[in-house]
């Protein structure tokens, strides 16, 4: 964890690269806990977290990636997308919840998802080519483990605020979600924006994998603290001398 913290400071100070982290899962898979455990000790100035719920009426009037932009990292930042634009090919595909004006006229509905996979791959490649790195974590939780975690939330008064009746209702589509997850992972994991599938039943192991992957990416980027230019060295020395003589 200390290594991650130190590398993040260098990333922030250097200000040349950004990292976008996608966290995708069903309810109660451990995304929020992973964010708190892995990322909470990082430099807050260089960390951005965005949660995506149902699109607003304004967002519906734009292309489906439009609302992503506020969640993109600036150079020097790590941005966390707690759920993401992948909802547009997961939830919408499970529930067949897409309007005909959201894709070109004459397109068969079965071809829409392949089209969107291509668009997402192209978008992520664009980000990487602009030195915004993309890392995607999928929390694979078992049906039985999700059930146990949801029941704990429902029975614990201090955690009932976390629970939504929709969480249980969506379990009726469990098999559909598994099929779509498999399709999405196979079609959108790339060399430049890979998916990492986490064993979400084991929270400790999931967090360890996230930390390892983040450290490896930051070491690959190899950020460093900026150094003062030669022409400023004398000026710096003069100011040091001035302060020390006060």
N, C-alpha and C positions, 0 to 999 in steps of 0.2 A: 504493500500500500504506500509506503514511503517513497518507493521508486516512482510510482505513478504520480504522486504529488509533486516530486521534484521535476519530473519530465514535463508535467503540465505547466509548471511555472516557466520553464524554458520556452515551451510552445507559446505561452501568452506573451512573454517578454520579447521574443523574436518577431512575432506577428506576421509570419509569412505563410503559415498553413492553418487550416481548420479541420476539424473532425466532426462529422455528423454521425451520431449513433442512433440507430433505429431499434426500438424495443417493441416487439410484437408478441402477443399471446392472447389466450382466452383469460377470462376473469379468474382471479385468485391464483395466478401462476407465479407471482412473486416479482413483478416488474417494479412496483413502488418500493418494496423492501430492498431490491438490488440497487436502485437509485440512491436510497438513503445510506446503504452500507458501503457501496463502492465509491460513489461520487461526492458524498456530502462533505468530505474533508478537503476537496480540491479548492483552488482559488476561485472564490465566488465571482470575481470580475471576469474570469475567463470561462464561465460555465453558464449555459442557457438551457432551460428545460421548458418544453412545450408539450401540452397534452391535447390530443385531438378527440373531440366528441363528435356528435352529429353536426353536419354542416349547417350554418345559419342560412337564412334566406338570402343574405348578401353573397355568401360564399357559393350558394347554388347557382348564382347568376354568372359565375366565372368557371373557367376550366378547373378540373379537380385538383390540379397541382397548385393553383393560385394561392390557396391558404397556407401552403407549406412555407412560403418565403420568409415569413416572420420567424420561423423556427430554424432557418439556415444559420450556420455559424459564420461569424466574421473571422477573418484571419487572426489566429491566436486563441480562438475559442473552441471548446468542445460543446456541441449542442446535443441534447438528449430529446428524442422524439418518443414520448410515452404514448404508444400507438402512433400511427403515422398515416401517410398517404396509401399504405398498403391496405387500409380498411376499404379503399375504393375497389380493390379486386378480391377482397376476402368476404366482408359482410355483404356487399352488394351481390356477389356471386352466389353466396349461400341462400340469400333471400330473393334472388332475381329482382333486385330493387334498383333498376336503372331505367331512365327515361330514354325514349327514342331520339330526343334532341341532344343526347350526350355522346352520340357517335354518328358517323357519316350515314346519310340515307342509303338504303339498299344493303347495309351491312347485316349479315346474319348474326343473331345474338351469340351463337357459339363462337364466332370469330372475334367478338368484341374483346374478350379476355386476353386472347393471344395478342391482339393489337395493343392492349394496355400493358402487357408484360414487356413488349418491345419498347413502348414509350418510357416505362420506368427504367429499363436498362439503359436507354439512350440518355435519360435525364441524369442518372447516376454517373454515367461515363463523362457527361458534360461537367459535372461537379468535380470529379477526379482530375479531369484535364485542366481544371482551374485551381488545382491544389487544395481542393476541399475533399478530404478522404471520407469514405463511406464504410461504416461497419454496421452489420445488421445481426441482432440477436433474436432468435426465436425461442421462447420458453415453452418447452414441450412438457406439459403436465398431464398426468394420467387422469382418467375419469374418476377413479376412486379417490385420488388425492385431492382433486378439485372439490369433490363432494365434502370431504372432511373439512377442508378449509372454509368452505361456504357455511357449513353448519357451525363452525367455531365463531364466525362473524355474527351469525344470526342469533346465537345463544349468549353472546357476550355483550352486555349493554354498552360497554365502552367502545365496542367495535361495530355496533349495528349501523352507525352512520356510514360505514364503508359499503354496506350491503345495498344492492339494488334488486328488486324483484325480477328485473330483466336478466340478471345473472343466472337465475334458475330456469327461466323460460328458454334461454338460449341453449341450455343443456339438451333440450329436445332435438337440437340440430347437430348433436355431437359428431355423428358419423359424417354428415355433410361438411362440417368444419375440417375434419381430419383429411378428407379427400381434397378439399380446396387448399389447405395448408401444404399438402404434398405437391400439388400442382404448382402453387406459387413458388415454393422453395426450389423446385426443379427448373422452373423457367426464369427465375430472377436472381439466382446465385451466380456470380461471375468472378473472374480473377481480380477485377478491380473493385467489386463491391460484394464480397462474399456474405453468405448467411452462416452463422454459427448456431447450431441447434443445442440448446442447453437442457440438461437433465433436471427439469424444474422441480421434480419431486424431492430432490436433494438440494436444498437452498444453499448450503455451504459450498458444495461443488460448483453450482451455477455461478456463484459470486467469484469463486477462485478462477474459473474459466474466463469470466469477463475481465477480471484484473489482469490475467496473463495475456489475453488478446490485446487489451488496451496498451499494456507495457510494450508488447512486441511492435505494435503499430507506431507508437511514439519513438521507439528506438530506431525503427526504419526511417521515420521522418528525420530523426537526429537533430532536433532543435538545439539552439545554444543561446546563451545570454549575449546580447549585442555588446560589442567592445567600443570604447570611445575612440574617435578618430585621432590621428596623429596631431592634427592642427588644433585639437581641443585639449591635448594632454597638458600643455603648459598653462592654459587657462584654468584647468581643473586644479593643478598644483597651486596656482596663485590663490584660488578660492579656499583651498584647504589651509594654506598658510594664514590667510586672513581670519578664518574662523578660529583656528587654534590660538591666535594672538588676542582674541577678544577677552 
